[in-house]
Amino acid sequence: MTTKEYNKAVDMHSDAVYHFILKNIKDTEVAQDVVQDTFVKLWVKVDTVAFEKCKSYIFTTAYHTMIDHIRKNKRLVTFDDVTELNHSHEKTYSDVGEILNAAVSKLPTNQRTVIMLRDYEGYSYEEISEITGLNESQVKVYIYRARVFLKSYIGSIEKIL
């Protein structure tokens, strides 16, 4: 990849990667650091990464950098620690986006990551598998579990409209 292609990759993908990381971490400074580290890692590998494959490389690197940061700061919470009573939506409210964002933020890290890559970014199961390092079956399971949780959290559509 040339310097011009690298700059184009930064312009094309930096916002999407930032929003992806921010949705998972919820800290703007940390998200900025993860994105910056991601592009530094791309720059180090600029000679070995093809421009056509840079989007996948960027998201994969960002994902792994984010996971490293989370593990380092011990912020991982398992879904077993979450009680259903604290994570259900009972109010009638019309801002579907706010309710959905609240529901997504309550998902475990792996489920939140795969659901965002699938439904927000539009990646295929195979691409998500490459980005996260999970096998394709596990990606499908995490997406299914995330959707089941989101459905139970949000409840019926009549409640939120």
Sequence and secondary structure as in RCSB ss.txt:
>XXXX:A:sequence
MTTKEYNKAVDMHSDAVYHFILKNIKDTEVAQDVVQDTFVKLWVKVDTVAFEKCKSYIFTTAYHTMIDHIRKNKR
LVTFDDVTELNHSHEKTYSDVGEILNAAVSKLPTNQRTVIMLRDYEGYSYEEISEITGLNESQVKVYIYRARVFL
KSYIGSIEKIL
>XXXX:A:secstr
  HHHHHHHHHHHHHHHHHHHHHHH  HHHHHHHHHHHHHHHHHTTTTS GGGHHHHHHHHHHHHHHHHHHHHT 
   GGG  GGGG   S  S HHHHHHHHHHTS HHHHHHHIIIIIS   HHHHHHHH   HHHHHHHHHHHHHHH
HHHH  HHHH 
